[in-house]
Amino acid sequence: MAEERKIELIPESQIDGELDKKLRAFLSEIFPEWSEIFQIHRAWHEAVPVFSAVAFDSNRQIIGHVGVVERTISTCWNWRYTVASFQGVSVHPNCRKTGLGKQLLKMALHQSTVQGYPFAILFCREPLVPFYQANGWLLPEDSMIMWRDRELPVHMRSNCPMYRQLAGQKWPEGPIDVHNPFDPIHSPPAGHP
């Protein structure tokens, strides 16, 4: 008999200190190279998720996670979109290859669509690209660069940006800048198209 599990969609306002601590411990276990960050935050670049899809086993232990952070992307034509940025996509090693990752993504994508985001984005490691492609994610034809502020690109250890179209809107052509939510004007860097 398969292990019972439950996936919950949890708005950030409903994540209390105890659940936050458990989520950060889970993420530290899955991403040990980032454990220093997860001692403080659940998402990179000090971003706060809008909501999280969290999978629990029958003992309420966390076995999977997707955090969704709101970001602004801009194009070389200065078009701007507020998008759902997926972070900390993870499944406990004992639960991989069970369809749990696909279920977590599906729930987070559905909620992102309901909340009106036209696109979802993520950055992943190259070996994971086939998994995401099998779940409908696409590699952009042009560059997608994360910016810490208007003058400093973020050097991502995960080097494969991917996207999903959520609301029937076509993904913009050309290079895409992904802005840190703390950049108050969300503008492209000086001298950058």
N, C-alpha and C positions, 0 to 999 in steps of 0.2 A: 504494500500500500504506500502511495506517495505521501511524503511529509506534508502536513497541512501548512499552508502559508496564506497570508493576507497582505494585500497591497493597499495602502492608504494614501490618499492625496491630502497633504497637510499644509494649510496656509502658514506662512511664517509666523503670523500672530498667535498661532496655536502651538508653536514649538516652545515648550517650557525649558528651564535650565537643565533638568534631568535628561530630557530627550536630546537636547542639543549636545550634552556631554557624551551620550551614547553614540550619537551620529558622528561626532568628531573622533571618538575612539574607533569606530568602525572604519571610517575613511583613513585614519592613520594606519590601521592594519592592512587595508587594501593598497594604499599608496604610501609605503614606508618612507619613500624619498621626500614626501611632502609632510611628514608627521609634525615638523616644527610649525608649519602654517596651521595645521589642523588642531594644534593645541590652543589656538586663539580663535580661528574662524572656520566655517564649514565650506567656504568657497575661496577661490583665488582672488587676488587683488582687493581684498577686504570687502568684496561685494556681499550683499545679503540676499539670499534667495527670496523670490516672491512666494514660491511654494516648493514643496518637495514631494516626490513619490517615494514612499518608503515601504519595503517589504519586510514582514515579520514572520518568524516561524511560529509554531504552536506554543512556544514558551516566551513569546514576545521579544525574542532576540532579533536584532536587525540582520537581515540577510541580503538586502539590496537597497539601492539608493539612486535617485536622480534629483539633483537640485536645479531649479530653473531661476536664473538671474536675468533681470531686464538689462538689456544693452541697447545702445544706439549704433547703427551702422550708417555710413555715408558713402556716396559714390563720387567718382570724379566729376559728375555733373552736379554735385552738391545736393543730391536727393538724400533724404534722411528717413530711416525707418527705425521704429522701436521693435526689437526682436526678443524672442525667448532664447537665452543662451544656456545650453545644457552643460552642467558641470558635475563632477564627481559621479559620473555614471559608473556603477559598480555592482557586482554580485559576489557574494561570498564564494570562495573556491569550491566548497562542498555543494553548491547549488548551481554551478555553471553547467551549460549544455542541457538545461531543463526547460528553456523557454522563458525563464524569469526575466532576463534582460530585455527580451522583446516585449513582454508584458509591461515592464516599467516604462520603457520608451513609449509604447502605445498610449498608456495612461497620461504621461506627461505631455505628449504631443496633442492628445485630445483636449486636455485642459488649456494648453497654450492657444489652441484654435478657439476654444470657447471664450478665452480672455481677449481675443481679437488680435493676437500677434500675426502678422503676415508671413513671418519666417521663423524657423528655429535654426540655431547654429551650434556647432561644437568644434572642439579641437581634439583630435585623438592621435594615438601612435599609429604608425603605418601598418603594423600587423592587424590592427582592429578595423581597418578600412573595409575589408570584405564583409565583416559582420554588419557594419552600419549600412553598406550598400544593399545587402540582402534585406534590410529593414527600411529601404526607401530613401536613404540619405544619399546625397550627391556631392562629388568633389567640384568646386568651382573651377571654371575655365581660367579665371584670372586670379591674381593674388588676393588674399584676405589677411590683413595685418592687424594685430591687437596693439592699441596705443595706451600707455599708462597715463600720459597727459599729451598735450598738443605738441610736445617736442621729443618724446622719448618712446620708441617702440618697445614692446615687451617681448623679450626673447623667450619663446615658448619651447618647452621641452617636448611637448606633443606638437608635431609639425604638420599635421594633416587637417586643415580646416574642412568642414563639411556643412551642408545646409539641407533644409527641407522647406518646401513651399507649403504653406498651411491654408491659405485663404484663396487659392486659385490665382494669386498674383505671381507673375513671372519674376524669377530671380533677376536682379539688375545686372546688366553687362558692365564689364570693366572692373578695375581694382576696387576692393572694398576695404574701408577702414572700420575697425571695430573699436569703439570708444569706451574708456573706463567710465563707469557711472558717476565718478566723482569729478570728472571734467565738467565744470559748470555750464559750459556753452556747447559741449559736444561738437566742436569744430575740428575739421581736418588740421593736421600740423601745418605750421607756417611753411610755405613753399612746396607743400604737397598737394597734388591735384585733388 
